[in-house]
Amino acid sequence: MNYAEVLGQFGDLRFNVELELGDLTITVRELFDLEEGTVLKTDHPAGVPFTLRAGGAELATAEIVAIGDNLSARVKNLAPKPKSTPGEDGTN
């Protein structure tokens, strides 16, 4: 199946994309003590792009931007696309 055939068959298929904002570790006590307004500090450095993933695979890096009242993600750098093997894209 070539690229055009894949897009023709699956182009409108929807799936979740995740914006990885960082990780944090808290204790069970801290979890139960959460209140509105609590700030949870992640391990992600300020000013560094975030990772955009789909199905666990890295798609790109992105930065957070505000558009009106919504937070959005601006794609900064796309991850390299995997190389196709002979015959995989319909050619030899």
N, C-alpha and C positions, 0 to 999 in steps of 0.2 A: 504494500500500500504506500503510495507516495504522499507527499505533503498536502497536495490539493485534495486527494481522496480523503485523507484524515480530517482535514478541515471541513470538507463537504459532509462527512458522516458525523463528526463529533464537535464541530465548531461552536455549536450553541449549548453544549453540555456545561452545566454549572458545577463549580466546586469551590470549597473554602480556601481562601488565601489568608495566611497568618502574618501579622507584623510582630516580630519577636522584640519585645521591649526590654528584655533582661530577665534575670532570675533573682530570687531572694529566698532566704531561709529564715523561717520564724519558728518559735516553739509553739506547742499546743496552747500554752498559757497565753502567749501573745495573740494567737488566733482567736481565742475566746474573749480577749480583752479589746478586740477591734471595736472602734466607735466611728461614727460619721466624722469625717475630718482627719482621721488618722492618715498620716503620710507613710507609705511603704517605700523605702529606699531600695532600688535595684542595684545590681552590679554593673549597669551599663554607664560608661563614661559620658558626661555631657558633651554635646557637639559631635559625637561620633554617629555615623549613619546606623540605622537599624536594619535587621535582616528581614526580607520578605520571603516567605516560604509557601509552597503549595504541596500538599501531600508529603510533607517532611523534607522536600527538596528545596534547596536555596535557589530562588529566582533572581534576586537582585538585592541591592542595598537601597534604602530609602530614607528620606528625612521627613519629619513630622511638620506639616504646615497647617495653619488655621485658614479656613475658607468660610467666611461668615461665622456662624455659630458651630461649625463642625471641624473636627480634626481630620486631616487627610494625610496621605502619604505621597510624596513626590519621589519617583524612581530616579535614583542617582546613577547606579552602575548595574547593568545586567550581568548575570552570571554567564560564563561561556556555555554555549549550546553544545551538547554532546555530539561528537563526530559520528556520522552514520557509517555503517559497515557496508561493503559492496552488496548490492541486491536489496538492502533494507529500504532504500528510497525508490525502488522500482527500476533502478539502473544496475548495470554490472560493472 
